[in-house]
Structure formats: C-alpha cells, structure tokens
C-alpha cells in the first residue's frame, strides 16, 4: 500500500512541487521563529555563559546583567577575604553616546574589566589583543557592531563626549540582540569615559540600605587626561568570584552574602537563567515569537489539509474500488497517512537546510543567531509529522463516507 501512497503523491509533479513549496514555507516559518527565540535567549546571557566565574555577586536589587544598581568597589577586597574564594574581580558597566568620525551617533553599553583578569573576558578576540585595553581610551567590540558604530577596522577612532576613543580589537559572538552595541575596555577606561574624562572622585555612601554615588569633578588641563584606577569608594556593577577547588558553591554564596552588605550571590547558571527569564517573560518577547510559531503551524496544517483533501477527492474512485474489493478502512486510511508522512518528511529536509543556511548568513552579516540545536531540529520534525498526520485525519473523513457503489456508476 505504500507504493499507492507514493504513486498518488508523485503522479502530478507540478502539483507535488506546489504542495511541497507550501509545506516548506510553513515548516521554515516555525523553524525560524523557534531558532530566533533560541538565539535571542542565548544572546542575552552569552557573556555570563562565557565567563569563568563560579559566582556573580550583585546588588540585592539586581534584575538582570545590565539592570542593577552599583555596589562599592570595597566589596572586592571583602570578597577576597571570604573563606573559599580563590579570586575576585570587578566588572563595571556604563553607558554612553558613540560619535563616529562621520558624525553619526549611537548608544553603547560599556563593560569594564581587568584585561589581565581571568574571570570575565573568556570570549575570543578575532583581531587585536585584550592587553591593548591597558592603553588609555581604547575599546574592543563585536565585529557585528562595525556598521552600527560606523567604523571599518581596528585602529579607527570615534569620540564619546569630549574624549577620543580608539577601536583596538574585535570579538565574535558576544553581542546581545536586546542591547546597544557592547564596548569592552579596562575598568579605568570605563570609569573615565563614564565621567567624561574629567578628574573625578566618586563620593559614594550607604543611605537607607542603598548605595548612592555622586561625582565630584575637579579641573583637568588635558583634553584626554590619563584614566585613574578604581578606589574603594568607586562603584562597580558586579563582583566575579572564582571558588577554590572543592568548595560548595551554595555555602560560599551564603558566606559572601553575609560578608558583603546589600548584595545577593548567584552561580553562573543562576545568573544566566535570571537574565534570560527577564527578557523572555517580562518583555513579552517569548509570547510574540511563540505566537509566530503557532501561526506557522496553523498555516502549515491548512495547506497540508487542503492538498490531501484535494488528492483524496481526485482518487475517490480508486479508494472506492479498494473498499469494494473488501479492503478495510484501516488499510485505506494508512495510504492517506503514509502520503502525508511522505509530504512532511520531503518538506522538512529542504526547509531545515534552508533555515540553517539562513542562520549562518544572519550571524555573519547581522550578528543575529538563528539557533537550531539537534533538539530543536528533532522537535520541528515531530511537529511537522504531527501537523501532516493531523491534516490527513481530516482528509480521511471523505473516504469514510464514500460509497463503493460509485465504482459501477458511469
């Protein structure tokens, strides 16, 4: 009976190609929507995933990686004294306006860290070196940001406020889809850029259980003064912790929270999960992308249902002949379901190849990853089969009501 299903499917090649085009469209729509959702979710926590820190210490009010309030840099020294801590490093986030040499502006997100550190910058540097960030007012960015920053290559310059900034390196796969262009630099550079390059003392204090900072600027005779190191009263955004081998991370988290006032400690996985949950659940992105996948499944089911129903109608006499010969309904139904399975599999394979190719292109040109994991591919295949078989059940209803006597009618 399988040969009958193939015969019905391939006897009219133009119709078959049109049908497969419809199925490919539906499957591609679902695959792209799911892949974009996976890529979006991955990108929001990519810097956390790539870090070598076992624990992230942040403000007790921290919402996600970028949405938090500062904590004093003195927490860095306090953390280093906690039992079980092998290494502690500071991470300072800032924001600014990037003005290219052509005069175009865009918002950027600054990440300040120790270029000689081990816990944050575990991402690949494709051009340049992290050690170049020791030079004043130098930055590294993801290569996907070149167009948005209006720069072409390492060595190009731009300005942030009154400061001249030089691009000294390029990374890959470090940019979040949700955020402004990421710029990576040293702690000193980010502190200087955030204060406009003026010599500043950040007067910080605890008030009502919260950490407040106020810039007290002095005069600077230079247009680009030398950046100054962080002091104990300067703010930082996160403290990254490397635990000693064999240390229980949950117990270390408790000790850190007790030693560092107004903070909360997260394992690397918990920090990434919290950040992704914010973007997926609190911004509605997950709902929109999920809705697109559902629409694709509905469109695909309708297309497949119409094709199968038309095919059954065209071969109604053949099915009636089989029933007149005493073939059971179960066998007739299996022919239709097998035809649906053939359509699903033959539509799925080129769709998956197309989506994977599209994913490579979007990542190379836009830095946007359409992430199709083996689990996603298997899930889409199962969904495609379910969609096609479900549609076949509607077409089966027409055969159920067919009268074998029509075989003998002219």
Secondary structure, DSSP 8 states (H G I E B T S, - for coil): -HHHHHHHHHSSHHHHHHHHHHHHHHHHHHHHHHHHHHHHHHHHTHHHHH---SEEEEETT--SSSS---EETHHHHHHHTSTTEEEEEEEEEEEEEEEETTS-EEEEEEEEE-TT-SSS--S-EEEE-GGGGGSTTEEEEEGGGHHHHT--STT-EEEETTEEEEEEEEESS---TTSSEEEEEEHHHHHHHHTTTS-EEEEEEEETTEEEEEEEE---SSTT-------TTSEESEEEEEE-TT--HHHHHHHHHHHSTTEEEEEHHHHHHHHHHIIIIISSHHHHHHHHHHHHHHHHHHHHHHHHHHHHHHTHHHHHHHHHTT--HHHHHHHHHHHHHHHHHHHHHHHHHHHHHHHHHHHHHH-------HHHHHHHHHHHHHHHHHHHHHHHHHHHT--GGGGG--
